Amino acid sequence: MPARLIRLCLDLNVWVAAFLADRRQRRTGSSTSLVDAVRVGACTAGPVQLVVSVGMLERLQIVLVRNFRLDPDIAMTLTATIEAIAAAGPAGDHPYLLLGGTGVLPLRDEEDRHVLEVAVAGHADVLATANLDDSTGTNFEPLGNLTRAVVYKPLTAPPLVIAHPDHVATWLRSGIVPSP
């Protein structure tokens, strides 16, 4: 029986951490491991499909140019590569173009809300993010005994596990797909 497809959404902070690790030639961290899993389209736990949006890619491009002084053409090439990774993944999912919806999900930060909306709209199994501070309150429940992981239970979509990249990378390396 083939392994179940893992739909993985990586927050911008994961992409930035992987970019910095690559720049420093330190390719052993959790973010790098997660980026490698979506780049290859597989990990020990099974086939991996990247869930990402056009808005997330545009934001990443801005951050790379403004904060890291990357040449705009290189930043555009990097985000186009991420877009191609999503399109070439096991499910062949192109980046999502989300229209509207802003303000519906229970997060104050607009960027965090957009990432959560993308993960929900893309039916992600897991959202890896180093920013879990906003993931509390209505529809967010702790995941087992992990303090840095929660389950988001939207009214109209399957539950979504939100966890720190360290947890997600460890799970995927161990062949585990976390479920609520």
Secondary structure, 3 states (H helix, E strand, C coil): CCCCCEEEEECHHHHHHHHHHHHCCCCCCHHHHHHHHHHHCEECCEEEEEECEHHHHHHHHHHHHHHHCCCHHHHHHHHHHHHHHHHHCCCCCCCECCCCCCCCCCCCCHHHHHHHHHHHHCCCCEEECCCCCCCCCCCEEEECCEEEEEEECCCCCCCEEEECHHHHHHHHHCCCCCCC
